[in-house]
């Protein structure tokens, strides 16, 4: 899923999504309830119609952003209270209110409210977060049943499938507890949160494999906020089906191109006189049209076109990378897909998480 947090993919015109092959994007409730606001979205029959999006829409509940962006956030029994980082006004997200907001946004896949414990917090905090998330999941079920009874469907043909989020930090027993609790409630899909937040890759891998195995393989398994190529390979091997991350598009804006030969920084001097496409085998519109030397020039001269072309290429790359992975799973050749790509995206490399490989105590 490309990330369109505020109803737009940065530096990319979403009317071209279909031509690249994306069928689902992610947007964020935390932002959308503030801008453009639910009144406008209600008036326009949901976000898809507002942005004229010809794809399905998944929305995050906003809990994670409230926690990570708000200058003042308080986890309460009944929800998450926070001040907007835009204008300081006070909000309360409850399990019911975020589902209702996502109904108005018109999401096809709605995420439940979950409690996030801060990175590096002690086990007690994570245990509390798992417990609270479980209670909120039960309340969410009640809200969904009420919505169904009242025949209130998500706007603009949204399906409104609700996915629960498994938390538990880097504690295997808490992950197990969270899975037990949430699986009982039989949601149509399950997400894993709280990974790729700054832990080192070994811990990430352990937790991804553990979490993937705890979730049912006949339902969509979604690992949230994971987007480095190396981590996607791990996550797919661990059984995950759905991914979102700002990494491919954010790094694109910094001049980082994902290619069949690894990640390349177009600002590098060696591209100054390299008059071939940045990726020799990429069939995207950008690689067909522009040479690496021209892309280098665009970034050096800070042209607005620079982040646009890089974003389009990286989105195309990601789509094809995942397509190839899917095909290899069908052909029973995923291990060779994995070893091929790990040559160019070695596990020892690849920027990931929000912090740089800190030491984590478990
Ligand atoms: Zn390309």
Boltz pocket constraint, residues with backbone or C-beta under 6 A from the ligand:
constraints:
  - pocket:
      binder: B
      contacts: [[A, 279], [A, 282], [A, 283], [A, 284], [A, 285], [A, 286], [A, 287], [A, 288], [A, 313], [A, 316]]
      max_distance: 6.0
